[in-house]
Structures are given as C-alpha cells and as structure tokens.
Amino acid sequence: MTNASDHDAYIAAAPEPLRPLLENLHAQLSRALPDAEVVIAYKMPGFRIGKTIIAGYAAFAKQCGLYVSHGAISALSGDIAEAGLKSTKMGVTFSPGKPIPDPLIRKLAQASRADHGL
C-alpha cells in the first residue's frame, strides 16, 4: 500500500475487491471505539486512545488484516476459529470470500481496549 494521509485515502488506494471490506471494517471500528482518534500509524489506518493503538487494519493483494492486542486474539480465539478465519498473535486475516463478521470486529476492538486497560 501507499503512504496514505487518512483512512479514506488508504481505502481508495486498496485493491478494488477489498475496498468494501475495509469500508465496513472502518465503520464497525468507529462504532465500537467512538471515542478513539482516527490515525495513520505504521503506514496503516488505526484507532488510538491516548498513546495506544487499540485497533488497526491493512489491505494486502488478496486479503485484509485486523490488528488488535494479543490478549484480544487469545480471548476470542474460539470466535475467530468458529468464523473460519486465521489469526496470528496480533491479527485476523480475511478476504472477500470469507469476510470477518461485524459482531466479531466489535468484540475484538472492545477486547483490545479492555486488554490495554482503557
């Protein structure tokens, strides 16, 4: 991805098939973290409270990633597996053929916030 200056520019620069996923992800994170500051950090769109990035997301060639705290991934590993998605210590990847469910986005964002004590 390019060095976007804001979330809209980042989404617009993403591969076309991923844009609806990113738009939805942004909307769900905005609802889950209404008091978070919308930022670009580490060349990715993110949601920050104070100095802490609570959630971020990225687009790649054929998939997207949602990045939250390790504690949030661990706490919701069953939900992630039930949705048929893959996860790492800090993120969940998904594609147009297997999007991340809206309730899981919100749960991950809220769990990440709680994990950071915010």
C-alpha positions in Angstrom: 0.0 0.0 0.0 1.0 3.6 -0.5 1.6 6.1 2.3 -2.0 7.4 2.7 -2.7 10.5 4.7 -6.0 9.3 6.1 -8.4 6.3 6.2 -10.4 7.4 3.1 -7.2 7.7 1.0 -5.9 4.3 2.3 -9.2 2.6 1.4 -9.3 4.3 -2.0 -5.7 3.0 -2.8 -6.5 -0.6 -1.8 -7.3 -3.2 -4.4 -10.9 -2.7 -5.6 -12.3 -6.1 -4.3 -11.1 -5.2 -0.8 -12.5 -1.7 -0.5 -16.0 -2.8 0.7 -14.4 -4.9 3.4 -12.2 -2.0 4.5 -15.1 0.4 4.5 -17.2 -1.9 6.6 -14.2 -2.5 8.9 -13.7 1.2 9.4 -17.4 1.7 10.1 -17.6 -1.2 12.7 -14.4 0.0 14.5 -15.8 3.6 14.6 -18.9 2.3 16.3 -17.0 0.0 18.7 -14.5 2.7 19.6 -16.5 6.0 19.3 -14.0 8.0 21.5 -10.9 6.8 19.6 -8.8 9.1 17.5 -8.6 8.0 13.9 -4.9 7.9 12.8 -2.5 6.5 10.3 0.2 4.7 12.3 2.8 2.2 11.0 1.5 3.0 7.5 -1.9 1.6 8.4 -5.2 3.1 9.5 -5.7 2.8 13.2 -7.8 3.8 16.2 -5.9 5.3 19.1 -6.9 6.2 22.6 -4.3 8.3 24.3 -1.0 7.0 23.0 -2.2 3.4 22.5 -3.3 2.0 19.2 -6.4 -0.1 20.1 -7.1 -1.5 16.6 -5.6 -1.1 13.1 -6.2 -2.6 9.7 -4.4 -3.2 6.5 -5.0 -4.3 2.9 -2.8 -6.7 1.0 -3.0 -8.1 -2.5 -5.8 -10.5 -1.8 -6.8 -10.2 1.8 -7.2 -7.8 4.7 -6.0 -7.9 8.3 -7.5 -6.6 11.5 -4.8 -5.9 14.2 -5.6 -5.8 17.9 -3.9 -6.8 21.1 -2.6 -10.3 21.7 -4.9 -10.6 24.7 -7.9 -9.9 22.5 -6.9 -12.5 19.9 -6.3 -15.0 22.7 -9.6 -14.2 24.5 -11.6 -14.6 21.2 -9.7 -17.4 19.6 -12.8 -19.6 19.7 -14.9 -17.0 17.9 -12.2 -16.5 15.3 -12.0 -20.2 14.7 -15.8 -20.5 14.6 -15.8 -17.9 11.9 -13.3 -19.9 9.9 -10.7 -17.2 9.9 -6.9 -17.4 10.5 -5.2 -15.5 13.2 -1.7 -14.6 14.4 -0.7 -13.3 17.8 -1.9 -9.8 16.9 -4.3 -10.1 13.9 -7.0 -11.8 12.0 -6.9 -12.1 8.2 -9.9 -12.3 6.0 -10.9 -12.0 2.3 -13.9 -11.1 0.2 -14.8 -14.8 0.1 -14.5 -15.1 3.9 -15.2 -11.7 5.5 -14.9 -11.1 9.2 -18.4 -10.9 10.8 -19.4 -7.5 12.1 -20.0 -8.7 15.7 -16.5 -10.2 15.8 -15.0 -6.9 14.7 -16.7 -5.1 17.5 -15.8 -7.8 20.1 -12.2 -7.8 19.1 -12.0 -4.0 19.3 -13.6 -3.9 22.7 -11.5 -6.8 24.0 -8.3 -5.0 22.7 -9.4 -1.8 24.5 -10.0 -3.8 27.7 -6.7 -5.6 27.4 -5.0 -2.2 27.3 -6.9 -1.1 30.4 -8.7 1.7 28.6 
